[in-house]
């Protein structure tokens, strides 16, 4: 699954990462931001259980920022937009 997570107002990366972790899937982030111009391109997260795909895609992946928020798991009972406002 490929999820477009670029958004000016919402940081959806922790939500997609949390869902991937909850279902024991691998996740890789890809960003087209030009050097020195963060948040001006698009960012995608690939969620997969395919080990071969992960091996082939990993060299091209963007590293998750160290200051990235913790993973969030949204459920029917808890899915607050306040937790992802940027």
C-alpha positions as CSV (number, residue, x, y, z in Angstrom):
1,X,0.0,0.0,0.0
2,X,1.3,3.5,-0.8
3,X,0.0,6.4,1.2
4,X,0.5,10.1,0.3
5,X,1.2,11.9,3.6
6,X,2.2,15.4,2.4
7,X,-0.1,17.9,4.0
8,X,0.4,21.5,5.1
9,X,-1.6,21.2,8.2
10,X,-1.6,17.6,9.3
11,X,1.3,15.3,10.0
12,X,0.0,11.9,8.9
13,X,3.3,10.1,9.1
14,X,2.9,8.9,12.7
15,X,-0.6,7.6,11.9
16,X,0.5,5.6,8.9
17,X,3.6,4.4,10.8
18,X,1.4,3.4,13.8
19,X,-1.0,1.4,11.6
20,X,1.9,-0.4,9.9
21,X,3.4,-1.3,13.3
22,X,0.0,-2.4,14.7
23,X,-0.3,-4.8,11.8
24,X,3.3,-5.9,11.9
25,X,4.1,-4.5,8.4
26,X,7.2,-2.8,7.2
27,X,7.1,0.8,6.3
28,X,9.4,3.1,4.2
29,X,9.1,6.8,3.6
30,X,10.0,8.5,0.3
31,X,10.2,12.2,-0.1
32,X,10.8,14.4,-3.2
33,X,11.8,17.5,-1.2
34,X,14.7,19.3,-2.9
35,X,17.8,19.7,-0.7
36,X,17.3,22.7,1.7
37,X,13.6,23.0,0.8
38,X,12.0,20.6,3.2
39,X,8.2,20.3,3.0
40,X,8.1,21.7,-0.5
41,X,7.8,18.3,-2.4
42,X,5.7,15.3,-1.7
43,X,6.1,12.5,0.8
44,X,4.8,9.0,0.5
45,X,4.9,6.0,2.8
46,X,5.0,2.4,1.5
47,X,3.5,-0.2,3.8
48,X,4.2,-3.8,2.9
49,X,4.8,-7.3,4.2
50,X,6.8,-8.2,1.1
51,X,10.5,-8.7,2.2
52,X,11.8,-8.6,-1.4
53,X,10.1,-5.3,-2.1
54,X,11.5,-3.9,1.2
55,X,15.0,-4.9,0.3
56,X,14.8,-3.3,-3.1
57,X,13.2,-0.1,-2.0
58,X,15.3,0.5,1.2
59,X,18.3,2.1,-0.6
60,X,16.0,4.7,-2.1
61,X,14.0,5.5,1.1
62,X,14.2,8.7,3.1
63,X,15.1,8.4,6.7
64,X,12.4,9.2,9.3
65,X,13.3,12.4,11.0
66,X,14.8,11.9,14.5
67,X,12.4,14.5,15.9
68,X,9.4,12.6,14.3
69,X,6.5,12.2,16.7
70,X,5.8,8.8,18.2
71,X,3.6,6.4,16.3
72,X,-0.1,7.0,16.6
73,X,-2.7,4.2,16.4
74,X,-6.1,5.6,15.4
75,X,-9.1,3.4,16.2
76,X,-12.9,3.9,16.0
77,X,-12.7,5.0,19.6
78,X,-9.7,7.3,19.3
79,X,-8.8,9.3,16.2
80,X,-8.2,12.9,17.2
81,X,-7.1,15.3,14.5
82,X,-5.6,17.4,17.3
83,X,-2.8,14.8,17.7
84,X,-1.6,15.4,14.1
85,X,-1.9,19.2,13.7
86,X,1.3,20.6,12.4
